[in-house]
Amino acid sequence: MHRREFMRVAAGAAPAAAFHLRFTRDAVSAVQSAIQQRPDLSPEQAASDEDLWREVQNAFSIDRSILNLDNGNVCPSPRDVTEAMIRGIWREEASPAHAIYDVELPETIKVGQALAAQFGCALGEIAVVRNATEALNSVLFGLVLERGDEVLTTKHDYWAMQEALDQRAMRDGVRVTRVSVPVPPESMDDLVTIFERALTPRTKLILVSHPVNLTGQFFPVKRICDMAHAHGVEVCVDGAQGFAHVDFKRDDLGCDYFGTSLHKWLLAPIGTGLLYIRSEKIANVWPLFGAPPEMKTRMAKFMRWGTFSPAPVLAISDALAFQNAIGGKRKEERLRYLTRYWATRLQKLSNVRFLTSFRSPEMSCGIATMQLQGIDSNALQRHLHERRSILVQSVASRWAPEIHGIRVTPNLYTRLDELDRFCEVIDEIAAKGLPS
């Protein structure tokens, strides 16, 4: 199949077919068996069943001498996903052109079908891209906006999107308005009100994160979308930290545009992402790379970034198999349980302040950011890494200087005794400070 034929089919010209996910059966079967032995457990109850999650932990090949609590950055894949990608790379090395164009590219259409089913949309509404930044830049640079038109976002949104909007403002005279958000907010109602009060007659687009990269704060995206649409405003969702982190479908958001990285919470290979555009809006968005006029209404126009290895894309199907073996809601509750486990302990310390809201379950899940008052966050991150072999992320924002701290993100492979170890180290530093 030539590249142009692949693009035509990937755009939805071929009828969707049932897709059988490829996976190495051992790891997925072990997880499925463990879950089937507990048929009466709700996702909330299963979250604290350590025997169940031990089977999930066994699916990863990680270095336990390093405590990785920086999974909000890039997540390691389960062993089966990595091995599937490696098999694809070796297949390409044997005969690159044949393997890529005749064998692998046709198979990527099935990956697209599976991703569309996972997100709850049509195949013709998605493109597989390299990360959330590429997906969202496609929208922020590709939308037709006139001088004086306004894009409304928050001071907490991701830096790459902020810089894209600033460039759009400098190039095209688009107005960018950034609203302030309390840290942490009191309620989801407040977050809707903040956006609604900031709307003007020139507002054309809202950019909102699901959740915020800096703090893990979720926004009531569906309510924001409904409010925006009532005023004739479109909504683009930065879902880099949300997809496969919490359990939702496209219709649970109601957005017009959505971008995410699959190498975060879906645990797919690094360099894989997803762009969604509602079908009737595809023609209104210019692609970042050139495309012929006949692709104007096809998502394939967003996948014309030259030669690439399909091996990581094909391994997305193995990541989906692992995700679905666990179950989206069960995974969400486990991630929320792990975060509440360490945060509840550290909340007792008088000099610890959380920037993440725990007022209700829907406000946060597997990401939380804390400040250890009197301790520089960058210095704390370095100390944890270099002296304690613990990885966290120091976060700060030039758009929101009130946000500075360390972001802690456990994952499915994280054990409770590892979180105990992290808490013990923070306890010690809180009492004695950082050693010189």
Protein Blocks (a to p, Z undefined) as FASTA:
>chain_A
ZZklmmmmmnopaccddddddddfklmmmmmmmmmmmmmbcfklmmmmmklmmmmmmmpc
cdfkbccfblkmbccddfklmmmmmmmmmmmmmommlmmmmmmmmmmmmmmmmmmmmnop
afklcccdfbfklmmmmmmmmpccdehiacdddfkbcfklmmmmmmmmmmnopacddddd
ddddfbfklmmmmmmmmpcfklmbdcdddddfklopacdfklmmmmmmmnopacdddfkl
mgokbgcdfklnopabdcddfklmnopaehiacddddfklmmmpccfbdcdfklmmpckl
mmmgbjadfklmmmmmmmmmmmmmnopklmmmmmmmmmmmmmmmmmmpmkbccfbdckbm
klpckbccdddehiafklmmmmmmmmnopacdddddfklmmbgcddddddfklcfklmmm
mmmmmmmmmmnopaZZ
